[in-house]
Amino acid sequence: MRTDGNGGGARAAALQAMREGERFVLVTHEGPDGDALGSLVGMHRLLRALGKDSVIYMAPEEFPLPYEYRFMDLDGVVTETPADIDERTIVFLDCGNIDRNPAQALKHAGARILNVDHHHDNTRFGTIDLVDPEASCTAEIVWELMGELGMDPSVEMAEALYVGLVTDTGRFMYENTGPRAHEMAAALIAAGIDVEALNRRLYEGVPQAKLELLIRGLSQIERHEGGTLTMTFLSRADYEATGAEEAYSEGIVDHLRALEGTVVAALVRDRIYERKGSGKRKVSLRAVDDRVDVSAVARLQGGGGHRRAAGFSTEMDWEAIVAFLSAAVAEALAPA
């Protein structure tokens, strides 16, 4: 029986699955960010506290993690899908589309899938779809499930969920930051997390190569559509010259978003590590307001995300990407 939606039915079904299930495997999208990792660790620790057999599956190519997340305790992670995966409930966290995780073993016929997510364009691929677009992050949904199960977070759980919360809200600056996000932050602080230490781990101790990559990205900015579309490109040569890891591009697109007159910002970067089923380039999109829904733009190329933060992978070259995004922005901003 399928249970869809973000209402009481899906939430009750998710809670029942967590209470009655015995074995789980937790997964997320490729290239996991702070919310994906925080939700994985938080849910994993929650299930183990309930006495469940829980493992986290992440493909070998996801390691090493971006430097800012390497402090997170991934106890219970495996890099091969469990041999008994057919007998486990598969919990997808922060994954708007099942194809954002390329592991085919997760998509077997008859799979029991608990889909926990906050992306408004989630494709509802689960047996149970607990999708709440009003949540600031997927970690918020995990935190709410924890409360409904009558559990208080340990410090370790609280740290993981705080990572998801603070990164997906842009340190409480993005439009998805509502009252519930601050209530959650207060509860996690009360559970004993060290906010200063966590923020230092996430946002300080920046490798020099990351700053050098940022310099290259900012030096290659182009403005299109009268300055409403701000773009830059990072090539494989940029990574090689700076010694930067692929993940060091994180955050560059937000500098473009802040530029005066920008409505949509785009970072186009070559992929350094080949991923099965992924394009040669990754395009990260940010919108400054609701005039352009960048998730809708990304979906045209098989991607997705949020209205103001989305992305897609592509085989297109720079000129084709510029043309595609220019047309999409022009159409969205055209007078009705």
C-alpha positions in Angstrom: 0.0 0.0 0.0 1.3 3.4 -1.0 1.0 6.4 1.3 1.5 9.8 -0.3 1.6 13.4 0.8 3.0 15.4 3.8 -0.2 15.1 5.9 -1.0 13.0 8.9 -1.4 9.8 7.0 2.1 9.8 5.6 3.6 10.9 9.0 1.6 8.2 10.8 2.7 5.6 8.3 6.4 6.7 8.6 6.2 6.4 12.4 4.6 3.0 12.1 7.3 1.8 9.7 10.0 3.0 12.1 8.4 1.3 15.1 7.6 -2.0 13.4 10.5 -2.4 11.0 13.6 -4.2 12.2 16.2 -3.6 9.5 16.9 -0.4 7.6 19.4 1.0 5.1 19.7 4.7 4.9 20.7 6.5 1.7 20.7 10.0 0.2 21.6 11.7 -3.1 25.0 11.7 -4.7 27.4 14.4 -3.6 25.7 14.7 -0.2 25.5 18.2 1.4 25.1 19.1 5.0 21.4 18.4 5.2 21.8 15.0 3.5 24.6 14.0 5.9 23.0 15.5 9.0 19.7 13.7 8.2 21.5 10.4 7.5 23.4 10.5 10.8 20.4 11.8 12.8 18.0 9.1 11.5 20.7 6.4 11.9 21.2 7.2 15.5 17.4 7.5 16.1 16.8 4.1 14.6 19.6 2.5 16.6 18.2 4.2 19.8 15.0 2.4 19.0 16.9 -0.9 18.9 16.8 -1.3 15.1 19.5 -2.8 12.8 20.4 0.3 10.8 23.2 0.9 8.3 24.1 3.9 6.1 25.0 3.2 2.5 27.2 5.6 0.6 29.1 4.8 -2.6 32.9 4.6 -2.4 33.2 7.6 -4.7 31.6 9.9 -2.1 34.8 9.7 0.0 36.6 11.6 1.1 33.8 13.9 2.2 34.1 17.6 1.7 36.5 18.9 4.3 33.9 20.7 6.3 31.9 17.5 7.0 34.8 15.2 7.8 34.3 15.7 11.5 30.9 14.0 11.4 30.7 10.5 12.9 29.6 8.1 10.2 29.6 5.0 12.5 27.6 2.4 10.7 28.4 3.5 7.1 29.0 0.8 4.4 30.3 1.3 0.9 28.6 -1.7 -0.6 24.8 -2.3 -0.6 24.0 -4.8 2.1 23.6 -8.4 0.9 20.1 -8.5 2.6 18.9 -5.3 1.0 15.8 -7.0 -0.3 14.8 -7.6 3.4 15.5 -4.0 4.6 13.4 -0.9 4.5 15.2 1.6 2.4 15.0 5.1 3.8 15.8 7.9 1.3 16.6 11.1 3.0 16.8 14.6 1.3 16.5 13.0 -2.1 13.9 14.6 -4.4 14.3 12.0 -7.2 15.3 8.3 -6.8 17.6 8.7 -9.8 19.7 11.2 -7.8 21.2 8.1 -6.2 22.6 5.9 -9.1 22.9 2.7 -7.1 20.6 0.3 -9.0 20.4 -2.2 -6.0 18.2 0.4 -4.2 15.6 0.2 -7.0 14.7 -3.4 -7.0 11.1 -4.6 -7.6 9.1 -4.7 -4.4 11.4 -2.5 -2.4 9.9 -0.9 0.7 10.9 2.7 0.5 10.4 5.4 3.1 10.9 8.7 1.3 11.7 11.5 3.8 12.3 14.9 2.1 11.4 18.6 2.0 11.9 19.4 -1.7 8.7 20.7 -3.3 9.4 18.9 -6.5 10.0 15.5 -4.9 8.7 12.8 -7.4 7.0 10.8 -4.6 8.8 7.5 -5.5 8.4 5.9 -2.1 6.1 3.3 -0.6 5.6 5.9 2.0 6.2 9.6 1.0 6.8 11.8 3.9 7.4 15.0 1.9 7.0 18.3 3.7 8.0 21.3 1.5 7.2 23.6 4.4 10.1 22.2 6.5 13.3 24.2 6.4 15.3 21.1 5.8 15.0 17.3 5.9 16.8 17.3 9.2 13.8 19.2 10.6 11.5 16.3 9.6 13.8 13.8 11.3 13.8 16.0 14.4 10.0 16.1 14.4 9.8 12.3 14.0 12.2 12.0 17.0 9.8 14.1 19.1 6.8 12.1 18.0 8.5 8.9 19.0 9.0 10.4 22.5 12.7 10.6 22.2 15.1 13.5 23.3 18.1 13.9 21.0 21.5 12.9 22.3 24.3 15.4 21.8 25.5 13.4 18.8 22.0 13.4 17.2 21.6 17.1 17.9 25.0 17.9 16.3 24.1 16.0 13.1 20.7 17.6 12.9 22.1 21.1 13.5 24.5 20.6 10.6 21.5 19.9 8.4 19.6 22.9 9.7 22.3 25.5 9.6 23.6 24.6 6.2 20.3 24.3 4.4 19.0 27.6 5.8 22.3 29.4 4.9 23.0 30.1 8.6 19.3 31.1 9.0 19.5 33.7 6.1 17.5 31.9 3.4 13.8 32.2 2.7 13.1 28.7 4.1 14.0 29.9 7.6 10.7 30.0 9.5 9.8 30.0 13.2 10.1 26.2 13.3 13.7 26.4 12.2 14.5 28.6 15.2 12.5 26.5 17.6 14.5 23.5 16.4 17.8 25.3 16.8 16.8 26.3 20.4 16.0 22.7 21.2 19.3 21.4 19.8 21.2 24.0 21.7 19.3 22.9 24.9 20.4 19.3 24.1 24.0 20.4 24.6 25.6 21.2 21.2 28.4 23.6 21.0 27.2 26.1 18.4 30.5 28.0 18.2 32.6 24.8 17.7 30.2 23.5 15.1 30.1 26.7 13.1 33.9 26.9 13.3 34.2 23.4 11.8 31.7 24.2 9.1 32.8 27.6 8.0 36.4 28.2 9.2 39.7 26.5 8.6 39.2 27.0 4.9 42.0 25.4 2.7 44.0 27.9 0.7 43.1 26.0 -2.5 39.4 26.8 -1.9 40.1 30.5 -1.7 42.3 30.3 -4.9 39.4 28.5 -6.6 37.0 31.2 -5.5 39.4 33.9 -7.0 39.3 32.1 -10.3 35.5 31.8 -10.2 35.0 35.5 -9.4 37.5 36.5 -12.1 35.5 34.7 -14.8 32.1 36.2 -14.1 29.9 37.0 -17.1 26.6 39.0 -17.0 23.8 38.1 -19.4 20.2 39.3 -20.0 21.0 42.8 -18.8 22.8 41.6 -15.8 19.9 39.6 -14.4 21.8 36.4 -15.1 25.2 36.2 -13.5 27.4 33.2 -14.4 30.9 31.8 -14.0 32.7 28.7 -15.0 35.3 26.5 -13.3 37.2 24.2 -15.7 39.2 21.1 -14.9 42.3 23.3 -15.5 41.2 25.6 -12.7 41.0 22.7 -10.3 44.4 21.3 -11.3 46.1 24.8 -11.1 44.8 25.4 -7.6 45.0 21.9 -6.3 41.4 22.2 -5.3 39.0 19.3 -4.6 35.7 19.2 -6.5 33.8 20.1 -3.3 35.7 23.3 -2.9 33.4 25.0 -5.4 30.7 25.0 -2.7 29.5 28.5 -1.9 30.9 30.3 -5.0 27.5 30.6 -6.5 26.3 32.5 -3.5 28.8 35.2 -4.2 27.3 35.6 -7.6 23.8 35.7 -6.2 24.8 38.7 -4.0 25.9 40.8 -7.0 23.7 43.9 -7.6 21.1 43.4 -10.3 21.3 39.6 -10.3 18.1 37.6 -10.4 19.6 34.2 -11.2 23.2 33.1 -10.5 24.8 30.1 -12.1 28.0 28.3 -11.4 29.0 25.8 -14.2 31.9 23.5 -13.3 33.6 20.5 -14.9 33.3 17.3 -13.0 36.6 16.1 -11.8 35.5 12.7 -10.7 33.4 10.7 -13.1 30.1 9.4 -11.7 28.0 6.8 -13.5 25.0 8.4 -15.1 26.3 12.0 -14.5 27.1 14.6 -17.1 30.4 16.2 -17.7 29.4 19.4 -16.0 27.4 20.4 -13.0 25.3 23.6 -13.0 24.3 25.1 -9.7 21.5 27.7 -9.7 20.4 30.3 -7.2 17.5 32.8 -7.4 17.3 36.0 -5.4 13.5 36.0 -5.3 10.4 34.2 -6.6 10.4 35.7 -10.1 12.3 32.7 -11.4 11.7 29.2 -10.1 15.2 27.7 -10.7 13.9 24.2 -9.8 11.6 24.4 -12.8 14.6 25.4 -15.0 16.7 22.6 -13.6 14.0 20.0 -14.2 14.1 20.9 -17.9 17.6 19.3 -17.9 16.7 16.4 -15.6 17.7 18.1 -12.4 15.7 19.7 -9.6 15.8 21.3 -6.2 14.2 24.2 -4.5 12.6 27.3 -6.0 15.6 29.4 -5.2 18.3 26.7 -5.1 18.6 24.0 -7.7 20.9 22.3 -10.1 21.5 19.8 -12.9 24.2 17.8 -14.7 24.7 18.1 -18.4 26.8 17.3 -21.4 26.3 20.7 -22.9 29.2 23.1 -23.5 29.5 26.6 -22.0 27.9 28.3 -24.9 24.9 26.0 -25.0 24.4 26.4 -21.2 24.5 30.2 -21.5 21.9 30.0 -24.3 19.7 27.7 -22.3 19.8 29.7 -19.1 19.4 33.1 -20.9 16.3 31.9 -22.6 14.8 30.5 -19.4 15.5 33.7 -17.5 14.2 35.9 -20.3 11.0 33.8 -20.5 10.4 33.9 -16.7 11.0 37.7 -16.5 9.0 38.6 -19.6 5.9 40.7 -18.9 2.7 38.7 -18.6 
